[in-house]
Amino acid sequence: MNHNQQSSDGMHEDEAALSDFLASLMDYTPTIPDELVEHYLAKSGFQCPDVRLIRLVAVATQKFVAEVATDALQQCKARQATVVKDKRDKQQKDKRLMLTMEDLSRALHEYGVNVKHQEYFADSPSTGMDPASRDE
């Protein structure tokens, strides 16, 4: 076999794999509804009647959101581990993780998305609480 035949066979295999993948999207129901994806695609000026492409965008968006959420969770765990080290003498009653805008901003920054939030957002568990109940 010469080089042209090998690359041609590889291209046919890639096309077959792509066709199989696109066909499988017809049976898959993504977390993000088709209507929502269609709305934002139309808002950006993109019109496509092919449901497979709409679902492909939904799957890619779902993957992106999942990766950002996972990265933000890692940022949150790292931040809270630092807080626990700083307060070794105090027993921490609440071991729940609290995701902040700072965690989310750092995770999004890794993907090239810069988020600026207003200063009035509550970024600590005690923000907005009654001063008497903060020390409990």
Secondary structure by P-SEA (a helix, b strand, c coil): ccaaaaaaaaaaaaaaaaaaaaaaaaaccccccaaaaaaaaaaaccccccaaaaaaaaaaaaaaaaaaaaaaaaaaaaaaaaaaaacccccccccbbbbcaaaaaaaaaaacbbbbbccccccccccccccccccc
